[in-house]
Amino acid sequence: LLAALLLRVFVIPRFKLVPGKLQMAIETVVSMFDGMARGNSPHRYKFLGAYAFGAGVYIFVGTLFELFGFQAVTTNGHTIALPAPLSDVNAAISLGCLSYGVILVGGIIANKGLGKTLKDFSLPISMSFRMFGALLSGLLVTELVYYYVTLSYVIPVIVAVLFTLLHALIQAYVLTMLTTLFYGEVSEKQERKPKKAKNEKNIETANM
């Protein structure tokens, strides 16, 4: 949030017609998530693009957090390096439920009912545990490499960076893609079947 505020106050007002490196990077990321929202939900995409951008950046930056090596003291007095927030199952469940809430509200607003969204009641569970399992497995693999003596010199650095970047990109893409895809399905306007005129019904009844 602090980075977004600083960018909004000091960087975005100075955007130019010919973009620099930072402007090009920001526009590329925003265009990617906006294009994802437009492609999967062309009828309703404005809020969806903003949410996909926020969720994707949060997952990516939160996963990279474990590379910083910030130290914390546990209740037992031991020091540990703080892991990625989404490697905690509670954070993963919260983000999964939030994404499902966005999908649910989109379906209600578009079709004036719960409809298809309630059929996918297992969606927040699958999204949460998929993300939690992927991030936790990457964290465990990195820790195993660190604690294996013969590999504890140069390889852990490479493994940590590659695994963290890979998980950050994949999980950010998977969750935002699933959210925009399901949002597009439930918010699509359903065509109502035309009602038959009363005269046609009377004719059919007479023929029967």
N, C-alpha and C positions, 0 to 999 in steps of 0.2 A: 504493500500500500504506500509506503514511503517512497519507493522508487517510482511508482506511478504518479504520485503527487509531484515529485521533482521533475519528471519528464513533462508533465502537463504544464507546469509553471515556467520552466526554464528552457525546454527543448522544443516542444511542439509550436509555440508562438514564433519560433525562428525558422520554421520550415521554409525551404526555398523551392522554386520551380525546378531547378537542377539539384537533386538531392545529394547530400553527402553520405558518408558511410553509415553513420548512426541513423539518419533519416531513412536510408535505404533498408536497413535492418528492421526498423520499426514497421515501415510500410509493408515489408515482405511478410512479417509475422501476422500483422493485422489482416492483410489480404488473404493469407492462407486460411485462417479461421473463418473469415467472412465468405470466402469462396466455398468452404466446406458447408457452411450453413445454407447458402443459396442453392448449392447443388442438391442437398438432401431435403430441404424444405423451402422450395421456391415461393410458396404462397405466404409463409410467415417466417422471416429470417432475421429481422432487425435485432430483437432481443436475444434470439438464439445465437447470433454471431458474437454478441458481447459476452454472453455466458460461456460459450465455447472458448473464446479468447481468455477469459479469466480463469476458467478451470484448467485449460491447457498450460498456461504460464505458471499457475500455482503448482501443478504436478511436476513440471519440468524444473522449476527453481527449487521446490521442496525436495526433489530427489537429489539434485546437485548439492544440497545442504550437507550431506554426509561427507563430501570431499573436503569441506573446510576444516574438519577436525576440531570443532569447538568442544571444550572440556566441561564436564559437569560433575558434581559430587553427589553420590547416591546417599541414601539414608544410612547405609552401613559404613560410610566414610571412604568408599572407593571412588576413583575417578574413572569416568567413561567418556568416550567420544559420542556426542549426540548423533543419533541416526536420523535418517529421513523421516519427516513427520508421518508420511503415509505408510511406513513400515509398522506403525501402530494400528492394530485392527480397528480401534475406535475412530481414528481419523479416516480410514478407508471407508468404513460404514457411513460416516457422516457425509462424505463427499458423494457416495453412491446414492444415499437417500435424498440428498439435495438435487442431484441430477434427475432422479425419478420424480421429485416434486416439480421440477421445471417441465418435464414431459407431461405430467398429470395436469398441471395448470394450462399448458398449451392445448391439450386435448379438450379440456372443459371450455376454454374460451372459444375455440374454433368451432366445436360441434355441440356446444350447450349441453354437454353430458359427459359422463365418465367413459362410457363406450369401451374402445379398444384398450385404453390405458389400464383399467382394472384387470384385464385378462393377463397382463404382464406383471402381476404382483410380485413375481420372483425376480424381476429385473434388478431392483436395488441390491438384493442379496448376491446375485451373480456378479454384478459390476463391482461390488465392494470386495468380495473375496478373490476375484480375479486380480484386482489391483494389489490387494494385500499380499496374496501369494507370490505374485511376480516380484514385488519389491523385497519381500522377506527372503525369497530364495536367492536373489542377487546379493543381499547383505550377507547371508550365510556363506555363500560361495567365496565372497571376498574375505570374510573372517577366516575361513578354512585355509585359504592361500596365505594369509598373514601368519597364521600359527604353525604352518608347516615349515620346519627349520630349513630344509634344503631350498626352499623357494622364497625365503624371507629377506632377500636383499634387493633385487631390482624388479623382479616379476610382479610383486604385489602392487607397485605403483601403477604399472601398465594395466594390470587386471582391474584395479579399483577404478581407474579413469574410464576404461572402455566399458566395463559393466555398468557403471553409474550413468554414463552418457547414453548407452543403449537402452537401459531401463527408462530413463527420463524421456527419451524420444518416443519409445514404443508405447508406454503407458499414457503419455499425454495424447498421442494420436488415437489409441484404441478407445479411451473413455470419451473423448470429444466426438469421434466418429459414431460410436454407438448412441450417444445422446442426440446428436443431430439427426441420425437415421430414424430412431424411434420417435423423436419429436415430429419429424416430417410425416411419419405414418399416421400418428394419432391426430395431428392438426389438419390433415387434408380434408377438405370439404367433401362431405358425402352427398352424392346426388340423390335427390328424392324421386321415387317413381311417380309419374303423373297419375293422378286419380281419374278413374273412368267417369264419364258424365252419367248423370242419373238416367238419361234416355237410353244410353247403351246398356246399362244394367237392366232396365225394364225389358228391352228387346231380348237380351240373353235369357232373362227369366221366362219370358213368353215362349221362346224357342224350346226351353227345357220342358 
